[in-house]
Amino acid sequence: MPEVFRQRAPLRLKLFLSRWYWRWVDARDYFIEIVGVIPSHALRLFLYRRIFGVSFGQATSIHRHCRFYRPAGVVIGAHSVVNRDVLLDGRSGLRIGDNVSISEGSQILTLEHDPNDPAFGWRGAPVVIGNRVFLGARSTVLPGVTVGEGAVVAAGAVVTKNIQPFTIVGGVPARPIGQRRSDLSYQLTYRKFLG
């Protein structure tokens, strides 16, 4: 809402509009989840792009049961694969590069509660996932993190800080455990008809 409206609108009108705004957000989230169970991959991608504003490149695959928070804030590059049960949070902006593989159950968050805020308010920052990154199953990337090109996040890891390119990290919180080759040239083409 514009600042002038916040200052001058009657309280009853503010409460009414606020209530309907949150109902609309709940309805949108519900329909995004419904789209996530549609068996047809092509139809699901069409609806994500045209109705909800998800931006993704050529030959990108988003599998069933993925969840989005503010889908219009999510940008996915070409030839990337988002597997089942992944949560993509676009509330503060999420950029995913080309040829990125995101394994089942992973979460990329751009907004969270601030436990030190007396009002338990929000804090958030954009997340950037570089090209040819691999996120292992059930890994979590927290707000404000940049995952460098070619990096690998091990299964179950929680990424709280930036990751350098071609670094392999694991653990809670994620720490470097190895290096990946820097001469990567693969192109992901995994796409399921009923995926």
NUTI-906598 format. One record per residue: residue in one letter; x, y, z of N, C-alpha, C in turn. Coordinates in Angstrom, 2 decimals. Layout:
BEGIN
[site a, [X, Y, Z], [X, Y, Z], [X, Y, Z]]
...
end
This chain:
BEGIN
[site m, [0.84, -1.18, 0.00], [0.00, 0.00, 0.00], [0.89, 1.24, 0.00]]
[site p, [0.49, 2.28, -0.74], [1.26, 3.53, -0.74], [1.30, 4.15, 0.65]]
[site e, [2.38, 4.85, 0.94], [2.57, 5.45, 2.26], [1.48, 6.46, 2.60]]
[site v, [1.04, 7.24, 1.63], [-0.02, 8.23, 1.87], [-1.29, 7.52, 2.32]]
[site f, [-1.60, 6.40, 1.69], [-2.79, 5.63, 2.06], [-2.66, 5.12, 3.49]]
[site r, [-1.49, 4.62, 3.84], [-1.29, 4.10, 5.19], [-1.52, 5.17, 6.25]]
[site q, [-1.14, 6.40, 5.95], [-1.25, 7.48, 6.92], [-2.66, 8.05, 7.02]]
[site r, [-3.39, 8.10, 5.91], [-4.66, 8.83, 5.89], [-5.91, 7.97, 5.82]]
[site a, [-5.79, 6.74, 5.46], [-6.99, 5.90, 5.32], [-7.56, 5.57, 6.69]]
[site p, [-8.88, 5.49, 6.79], [-9.50, 5.11, 8.07], [-9.08, 3.69, 8.48]]
[site l, [-9.01, 3.49, 9.77], [-8.57, 2.20, 10.31], [-9.43, 1.05, 9.81]]
[site r, [-10.74, 1.24, 9.77], [-11.63, 0.16, 9.30], [-11.30, -0.24, 7.87]]
[site l, [-11.03, 0.75, 7.02], [-10.69, 0.46, 5.62], [-9.36, -0.29, 5.55]]
[site k, [-8.38, 0.13, 6.34], [-7.09, -0.56, 6.37], [-7.26, -2.02, 6.78]]
[site l, [-8.04, -2.24, 7.84], [-8.26, -3.61, 8.31], [-8.98, -4.44, 7.26]]
[site f, [-9.98, -3.87, 6.62], [-10.72, -4.57, 5.58], [-9.80, -4.97, 4.42]]
[site l, [-9.02, -4.01, 3.92], [-8.12, -4.30, 2.80], [-7.02, -5.28, 3.20]]
[site s, [-6.51, -5.14, 4.41], [-5.48, -6.06, 4.88], [-6.01, -7.49, 4.94]]
[site r, [-7.22, -7.63, 5.47], [-7.84, -8.96, 5.57], [-7.99, -9.57, 4.18]]
[site w, [-8.49, -8.81, 3.21], [-8.68, -9.35, 1.86], [-7.36, -9.59, 1.15]]
[site y, [-6.36, -8.77, 1.43], [-5.05, -9.00, 0.84], [-4.51, -10.37, 1.27]]
[site w, [-4.57, -10.67, 2.56], [-4.05, -11.95, 3.05], [-4.88, -13.12, 2.57]]
[site r, [-6.17, -12.93, 2.39], [-6.98, -14.00, 1.80], [-6.56, -14.26, 0.37]]
[site w, [-6.26, -13.18, -0.37], [-5.80, -13.34, -1.75], [-4.46, -14.08, -1.77]]
[site v, [-3.54, -13.74, -0.88], [-2.24, -14.42, -0.81], [-2.44, -15.90, -0.50]]
[site d, [-3.31, -16.22, 0.44], [-3.59, -17.63, 0.77], [-4.16, -18.37, -0.43]]
[site a, [-5.08, -17.74, -1.15], [-5.69, -18.37, -2.33], [-4.64, -18.60, -3.41]]
[site r, [-3.77, -17.61, -3.63], [-2.71, -17.76, -4.63], [-1.79, -18.92, -4.27]]
[site d, [-1.37, -18.99, -3.01], [-0.50, -20.09, -2.57], [-1.18, -21.44, -2.75]]
[site y, [-2.47, -21.49, -2.48], [-3.23, -22.73, -2.66], [-3.22, -23.15, -4.13]]
[site f, [-3.47, -22.22, -5.04], [-3.50, -22.56, -6.46], [-2.13, -22.94, -7.00]]
[site i, [-1.08, -22.33, -6.46], [0.28, -22.73, -6.86], [0.53, -24.18, -6.46]]
[site e, [0.08, -24.57, -5.27], [0.25, -25.96, -4.84], [-0.57, -26.91, -5.70]]
[site i, [-1.77, -26.50, -6.12], [-2.59, -27.32, -7.01], [-1.87, -27.53, -8.34]]
[site v, [-1.29, -26.45, -8.89], [-0.55, -26.57, -10.15], [0.62, -27.54, -9.97]]
[site g, [1.23, -27.56, -8.80], [2.37, -28.43, -8.54], [2.07, -29.91, -8.62]]
[site v, [0.80, -30.31, -8.58], [0.47, -31.74, -8.67], [-0.08, -32.12, -10.04]]
[site i, [-0.17, -31.18, -10.96], [-0.64, -31.51, -12.31], [0.37, -32.46, -12.95]]
[site p, [-0.08, -33.61, -13.48], [0.85, -34.59, -14.03], [1.60, -34.12, -15.28]]
[site s, [0.99, -33.29, -16.10], [1.62, -32.86, -17.35], [2.69, -31.80, -17.08]]
[site h, [3.92, -32.14, -17.40], [5.04, -31.23, -17.20], [4.86, -29.95, -18.01]]
[site a, [4.47, -30.08, -19.28], [4.32, -28.92, -20.16], [3.24, -27.97, -19.65]]
[site l, [2.11, -28.52, -19.21], [1.02, -27.69, -18.69], [1.45, -26.99, -17.40]]
[site r, [2.14, -27.71, -16.54], [2.61, -27.13, -15.28], [3.54, -25.94, -15.55]]
[site l, [4.50, -26.11, -16.47], [5.41, -25.01, -16.79], [4.67, -23.82, -17.40]]
[site f, [3.70, -24.11, -18.27], [2.90, -23.04, -18.88], [2.20, -22.22, -17.80]]
[site l, [1.57, -22.89, -16.85], [0.85, -22.19, -15.79], [1.80, -21.43, -14.86]]
[site y, [2.93, -22.03, -14.51], [3.91, -21.33, -13.68], [4.34, -20.02, -14.35]]
[site r, [4.61, -20.08, -15.64], [5.10, -18.91, -16.37], [3.99, -17.88, -16.59]]
[site r, [2.85, -18.32, -17.14], [1.81, -17.38, -17.58], [0.92, -16.86, -16.45]]
[site i, [0.62, -17.69, -15.49], [-0.30, -17.28, -14.42], [0.46, -16.71, -13.22]]
[site f, [1.57, -17.36, -12.83], [2.24, -16.98, -11.59], [3.53, -16.20, -11.79]]
[site g, [4.00, -16.04, -13.02], [5.13, -15.17, -13.30], [6.51, -15.73, -13.02]]
[site v, [6.63, -17.06, -12.88], [7.96, -17.65, -12.71], [8.71, -17.48, -14.03]]
[site s, [9.95, -17.04, -13.96], [10.76, -16.85, -15.16], [11.78, -17.98, -15.23]]
[site f, [11.80, -18.71, -16.35], [12.79, -19.78, -16.50], [13.21, -19.91, -17.95]]
[site g, [14.44, -20.39, -18.14], [15.03, -20.50, -19.46], [14.63, -21.77, -20.19]]
[site q, [15.15, -21.89, -21.38], [14.88, -23.01, -22.27], [15.30, -24.33, -21.63]]
[site a, [14.47, -25.35, -21.83], [14.75, -26.73, -21.40], [14.91, -26.88, -19.89]]
[site t, [14.34, -25.97, -19.13], [14.34, -26.11, -17.67], [13.20, -27.02, -17.26]]
[site s, [13.42, -27.82, -16.23], [12.43, -28.79, -15.77], [12.09, -28.53, -14.31]]
[site i, [10.79, -28.36, -14.03], [10.32, -28.20, -12.66], [9.38, -29.37, -12.38]]
[site h, [9.79, -30.27, -11.51], [9.03, -31.49, -11.25], [7.85, -31.23, -10.32]]
[site r, [7.06, -32.26, -10.13], [5.84, -32.13, -9.32], [6.14, -31.83, -7.86]]
[site h, [5.12, -31.29, -7.20], [5.12, -31.01, -5.76], [6.13, -29.95, -5.34]]
[site c, [6.56, -29.10, -6.27], [7.40, -27.96, -5.88], [6.51, -26.87, -5.31]]
[site r, [7.06, -26.13, -4.36], [6.31, -25.03, -3.75], [7.05, -23.72, -3.98]]
[site f, [6.29, -22.66, -4.13], [6.85, -21.34, -4.36], [6.28, -20.36, -3.35]]
[site y, [7.14, -19.48, -2.83], [6.69, -18.29, -2.11], [7.00, -17.13, -3.04]]
[site r, [6.01, -16.33, -3.37], [6.10, -15.23, -4.33], [6.85, -15.67, -5.59]]
[site p, [6.17, -16.46, -6.41], [6.80, -17.03, -7.60], [7.32, -16.00, -8.60]]
[site a, [6.74, -14.81, -8.64], [7.21, -13.79, -9.59], [8.62, -13.32, -9.26]]
[site g, [9.12, -13.60, -8.06], [10.47, -13.23, -7.68], [11.51, -14.29, -7.98]]
[site v, [11.09, -15.40, -8.63], [12.00, -16.51, -8.94], [12.41, -16.45, -10.41]]
[site v, [13.72, -16.47, -10.66], [14.26, -16.49, -12.02], [15.19, -17.70, -12.12]]
[site i, [14.90, -18.60, -13.07], [15.68, -19.83, -13.24], [16.27, -19.82, -14.65]]
[site g, [17.55, -20.13, -14.77], [18.23, -20.15, -16.06], [17.85, -21.36, -16.90]]
[site a, [18.54, -21.51, -18.02], [18.27, -22.58, -18.98], [18.87, -23.91, -18.51]]
[site h, [18.23, -25.00, -18.91], [18.71, -26.37, -18.68], [18.89, -26.70, -17.20]]
[site s, [18.12, -26.09, -16.35], [18.19, -26.40, -14.92], [17.10, -27.39, -14.55]]
[site v, [17.33, -28.17, -13.50], [16.37, -29.18, -13.06], [16.03, -28.93, -11.60]]
[site v, [14.73, -28.75, -11.34], [14.22, -28.59, -9.98], [13.41, -29.84, -9.68]]
[site n, [13.90, -30.70, -8.81], [13.25, -31.97, -8.52], [12.06, -31.82, -7.59]]
[site r, [11.44, -32.94, -7.26], [10.21, -32.96, -6.44], [10.43, -32.38, -5.05]]
[site d, [9.34, -31.81, -4.51], [9.30, -31.35, -3.12], [10.32, -30.26, -2.79]]
[site v, [10.67, -29.45, -3.77], [11.61, -28.34, -3.55], [10.81, -27.09, -3.22]]
[site l, [11.32, -26.28, -2.30], [10.71, -25.00, -1.95], [11.59, -23.87, -2.48]]
[site l, [11.03, -23.02, -3.34], [11.73, -21.87, -3.89], [11.05, -20.60, -3.40]]
[site d, [11.79, -19.77, -2.69], [11.25, -18.56, -2.06], [11.70, -17.33, -2.84]]
[site g, [10.78, -16.66, -3.50], [11.11, -15.48, -4.28], [10.75, -14.17, -3.61]]
[site r, [10.42, -14.19, -2.32], [9.95, -12.98, -1.63], [10.98, -11.86, -1.62]]
[site s, [12.27, -12.18, -1.52], [13.32, -11.16, -1.57], [14.15, -11.27, -2.83]]
[site g, [13.76, -12.15, -3.74], [14.47, -12.32, -5.00], [15.35, -13.56, -5.00]]
[site l, [15.15, -14.41, -5.99], [15.92, -15.65, -6.12], [16.33, -15.83, -7.57]]
[site r, [17.65, -15.88, -7.80], [18.19, -16.10, -9.15], [18.94, -17.43, -9.16]]
[site i, [18.53, -18.31, -10.06], [19.17, -19.61, -10.22], [19.77, -19.65, -11.61]]
[site g, [21.02, -20.04, -11.72], [21.73, -20.00, -12.99], [21.36, -21.13, -13.94]]
[site d, [22.18, -21.30, -14.98], [22.00, -22.34, -15.99], [22.59, -23.66, -15.50]]
[site n, [21.99, -24.77, -15.94], [22.49, -26.12, -15.66], [22.64, -26.39, -14.16]]
[site v, [21.70, -25.90, -13.39], [21.68, -26.12, -11.94], [20.81, -27.33, -11.65]]
[site s, [21.27, -28.20, -10.77], [20.49, -29.36, -10.35], [20.14, -29.21, -8.87]]
[site i, [18.83, -29.13, -8.60], [18.34, -28.99, -7.23], [17.63, -30.28, -6.86]]
[site s, [18.17, -31.02, -5.90], [17.66, -32.34, -5.55], [16.41, -32.27, -4.68]]
[site e, [15.76, -33.42, -4.54], [14.49, -33.53, -3.81], [14.58, -32.99, -2.40]]
[site g, [13.52, -32.27, -2.02], [13.38, -31.79, -0.66], [14.23, -30.59, -0.28]]
[site s, [14.94, -30.01, -1.24], [15.77, -28.85, -0.92], [14.92, -27.60, -0.72]]
[site q, [15.48, -26.64, 0.02], [14.79, -25.38, 0.27], [15.76, -24.23, 0.01]]
[site i, [15.28, -23.23, -0.71], [16.05, -22.00, -0.90], [15.18, -20.87, -0.36]]
[site l, [15.61, -20.28, 0.74], [14.82, -19.27, 1.44], [15.45, -17.89, 1.28]]
[site t, [14.60, -16.87, 1.07], [15.10, -15.50, 0.95], [14.55, -14.60, 2.06]]
[site l, [13.69, -15.13, 2.91], [13.09, -14.35, 3.98], [12.91, -15.26, 5.18]]
[site e, [13.18, -14.72, 6.38], [13.02, -15.49, 7.60], [12.67, -14.55, 8.75]]
[site h, [12.24, -15.10, 9.85], [11.98, -14.29, 11.04], [13.30, -13.93, 11.71]]
[site d, [13.34, -12.76, 12.31], [14.50, -12.32, 13.07], [14.26, -12.66, 14.54]]
[site p, [14.93, -13.67, 15.09], [14.66, -14.08, 16.47], [15.05, -13.03, 17.51]]
[site n, [15.91, -12.07, 17.13], [16.32, -11.01, 18.07], [15.45, -9.76, 17.99]]
[site d, [14.52, -9.73, 17.07], [13.60, -8.60, 16.95], [12.50, -8.75, 17.99]]
[site p, [12.26, -7.73, 18.82], [11.20, -7.84, 19.83], [9.83, -8.17, 19.25]]
[site a, [9.58, -7.75, 18.00], [8.30, -8.02, 17.36], [8.36, -9.28, 16.48]]
[site f, [9.49, -10.02, 16.53], [9.67, -11.23, 15.72], [9.44, -10.93, 14.24]]
[site g, [9.99, -9.79, 13.80], [9.81, -9.31, 12.43], [10.59, -10.12, 11.41]]
[site w, [10.55, -9.62, 10.19], [11.19, -10.31, 9.06], [12.56, -9.72, 8.77]]
[site r, [13.43, -10.57, 8.24], [14.68, -10.12, 7.65], [14.92, -10.98, 6.43]]
[site g, [15.43, -10.39, 5.39], [15.63, -11.15, 4.17], [16.61, -10.48, 3.25]]
[site a, [17.07, -11.24, 2.27], [17.99, -10.74, 1.26], [17.93, -11.70, 0.08]]
[site p, [18.27, -11.21, -1.11], [18.23, -12.08, -2.29], [19.23, -13.24, -2.18]]
[site v, [18.91, -14.32, -2.87], [19.80, -15.48, -2.97], [20.17, -15.65, -4.43]]
[site v, [21.45, -15.93, -4.68], [21.94, -16.17, -6.04], [22.60, -17.54, -6.07]]
[site i, [22.14, -18.38, -6.99], [22.72, -19.71, -7.20], [23.41, -19.67, -8.56]]
[site g, [24.73, -19.87, -8.60], [25.49, -19.76, -9.84], [25.24, -20.91, -10.81]]
[site n, [25.83, -20.80, -11.99], [25.71, -21.84, -13.02], [26.36, -23.14, -12.56]]
[site r, [25.77, -24.25, -12.99], [26.28, -25.60, -12.74], [26.47, -25.94, -11.26]]
[site v, [25.62, -25.39, -10.43], [25.62, -25.72, -9.00], [24.79, -26.99, -8.81]]
[site f, [25.19, -27.82, -7.86], [24.43, -29.01, -7.50], [24.05, -28.91, -6.02]]
[site l, [22.75, -28.88, -5.74], [22.26, -28.89, -4.36], [21.78, -30.30, -4.04]]
[site g, [22.39, -30.94, -3.06], [22.02, -32.29, -2.67], [20.67, -32.34, -1.99]]
[site a, [20.14, -33.55, -1.84], [18.81, -33.77, -1.26], [18.70, -33.13, 0.12]]
[site r, [17.57, -32.48, 0.34], [17.21, -31.86, 1.62], [18.22, -30.83, 2.11]]
[site s, [18.93, -30.21, 1.19], [19.82, -29.11, 1.58], [19.00, -27.84, 1.73]]
[site t, [19.52, -26.89, 2.51], [18.83, -25.62, 2.75], [19.81, -24.48, 2.52]]
[site v, [19.35, -23.48, 1.76], [20.12, -22.26, 1.53], [19.34, -21.12, 2.17]]
[site l, [19.99, -20.37, 3.06], [19.32, -19.31, 3.82], [19.47, -17.95, 3.14]]
[site p, [18.69, -16.94, 3.57], [18.68, -15.63, 2.91], [20.05, -14.97, 2.83]]
[site g, [20.26, -14.26, 1.71], [21.46, -13.48, 1.52], [22.67, -14.24, 1.03]]
[site v, [22.53, -15.52, 0.73], [23.65, -16.36, 0.34], [23.85, -16.32, -1.17]]
[site t, [25.12, -16.32, -1.59], [25.48, -16.52, -2.99], [26.26, -17.82, -3.07]]
[site v, [25.77, -18.75, -3.89], [26.45, -20.03, -4.11], [27.19, -19.89, -5.44]]
[site g, [28.51, -19.92, -5.40], [29.33, -19.68, -6.57], [29.20, -20.75, -7.64]]
[site e, [29.60, -20.40, -8.84], [29.52, -21.29, -9.99], [30.17, -22.64, -9.70]]
[site g, [29.49, -23.72, -10.09], [30.04, -25.06, -9.99], [30.13, -25.62, -8.58]]
[site a, [29.63, -24.92, -7.59], [29.71, -25.40, -6.21], [28.77, -26.59, -5.99]]
[site v, [29.07, -27.39, -4.98], [28.23, -28.54, -4.60], [27.87, -28.39, -3.13]]
[site v, [26.57, -28.53, -2.83], [26.09, -28.51, -1.46], [25.65, -29.93, -1.13]]
[site a, [26.30, -30.56, -0.16], [26.01, -31.96, 0.19], [24.60, -32.10, 0.75]]
[site a, [24.09, -33.32, 0.68], [22.75, -33.62, 1.18], [22.62, -33.22, 2.65]]
[site g, [21.53, -32.55, 2.99], [21.25, -32.17, 4.36], [22.00, -30.97, 4.90]]
[site a, [22.86, -30.37, 4.08], [23.65, -29.23, 4.54], [22.77, -27.99, 4.67]]
[site v, [23.15, -27.09, 5.57], [22.47, -25.81, 5.75], [23.48, -24.71, 5.44]]
[site v, [23.24, -23.99, 4.35], [24.17, -22.96, 3.88], [23.77, -21.62, 4.49]]
[site t, [24.66, -21.08, 5.33], [24.39, -19.81, 6.01], [25.28, -18.68, 5.50]]
[site k, [26.35, -19.02, 4.77], [27.30, -18.02, 4.25], [27.60, -18.32, 2.79]]
[site n, [28.16, -17.33, 2.10], [28.49, -17.48, 0.69], [29.45, -18.65, 0.47]]
[site i, [29.31, -19.27, -0.70], [30.17, -20.40, -1.08], [30.98, -19.98, -2.29]]
[site q, [32.28, -20.20, -2.23], [33.16, -19.86, -3.34], [32.91, -20.80, -4.52]]
[site p, [33.21, -20.35, -5.75], [33.02, -21.21, -6.92], [33.79, -22.53, -6.79]]
[site f, [33.18, -23.58, -7.29], [33.76, -24.93, -7.38], [34.17, -25.51, -6.02]]
[site t, [33.50, -25.09, -4.98], [33.75, -25.60, -3.63], [32.66, -26.58, -3.26]]
[site i, [33.03, -27.67, -2.61], [32.07, -28.65, -2.10], [31.91, -28.39, -0.61]]
[site v, [30.65, -28.20, -0.17], [30.40, -27.93, 1.24], [29.43, -28.96, 1.80]]
[site g, [29.50, -29.18, 3.10], [28.58, -30.09, 3.78], [28.49, -29.74, 5.25]]
[site g, [27.46, -30.25, 5.90], [27.31, -30.06, 7.34], [26.34, -28.97, 7.71]]
[site v, [26.18, -28.82, 9.05], [25.29, -27.80, 9.60], [26.08, -27.02, 10.64]]
[site p, [26.44, -25.78, 10.41], [26.32, -25.06, 9.14], [27.33, -25.58, 8.13]]
[site a, [27.06, -25.33, 6.85], [27.90, -25.87, 5.78], [29.31, -25.30, 5.84]]
[site r, [30.28, -26.22, 5.68], [31.70, -25.84, 5.66], [32.36, -26.53, 4.47]]
[site p, [33.44, -25.95, 3.93], [34.12, -26.57, 2.80], [34.66, -27.96, 3.18]]
[site i, [34.40, -28.93, 2.29], [34.92, -30.28, 2.51], [35.68, -30.79, 1.29]]
[site g, [35.75, -29.99, 0.24], [36.47, -30.41, -0.95], [36.37, -29.39, -2.07]]
[site q, [37.01, -29.73, -3.18], [36.99, -28.88, -4.37], [36.43, -29.68, -5.55]]
[site r, [35.77, -29.00, -6.46], [35.23, -29.60, -7.67], [36.05, -29.12, -8.86]]
[site r, [36.11, -29.94, -9.89], [36.81, -29.54, -11.11], [36.22, -28.24, -11.65]]
[site s, [37.04, -27.43, -12.26], [36.55, -26.15, -12.78], [36.32, -26.17, -14.29]]
[site d, [36.58, -27.30, -14.94], [36.40, -27.38, -16.40], [35.07, -28.05, -16.76]]
[site l, [34.01, -27.73, -16.04], [32.69, -28.34, -16.27], [32.10, -27.83, -17.58]]
[site s, [31.50, -28.75, -18.34], [30.90, -28.35, -19.62], [29.57, -29.04, -19.87]]
[site y, [29.03, -29.77, -18.90], [27.80, -30.52, -19.11], [26.59, -29.60, -19.30]]
[site q, [25.57, -30.16, -19.95], [24.31, -29.46, -20.14], [23.19, -30.41, -19.71]]
[site l, [22.43, -30.01, -18.70], [21.36, -30.86, -18.18], [20.19, -30.90, -19.16]]
[site t, [19.68, -32.10, -19.41], [18.54, -32.26, -20.33], [17.46, -33.13, -19.73]]
[site y, [17.52, -33.38, -18.43], [16.57, -34.27, -17.77], [15.21, -33.61, -17.70]]
[site r, [14.23, -34.22, -18.36], [12.88, -33.68, -18.37], [11.91, -34.83, -18.47]]
[site k, [10.99, -34.92, -17.52], [10.01, -36.01, -17.52], [8.70, -35.54, -18.13]]
[site f, [8.07, -36.40, -18.92], [6.76, -36.07, -19.50], [5.73, -35.93, -18.40]]
[site l, [5.71, -36.89, -17.49], [4.79, -36.85, -16.36], [5.57, -36.68, -15.06]]
[site g, [6.54, -35.78, -15.07], [7.45, -35.63, -13.94], [7.02, -34.74, -12.87]]
end
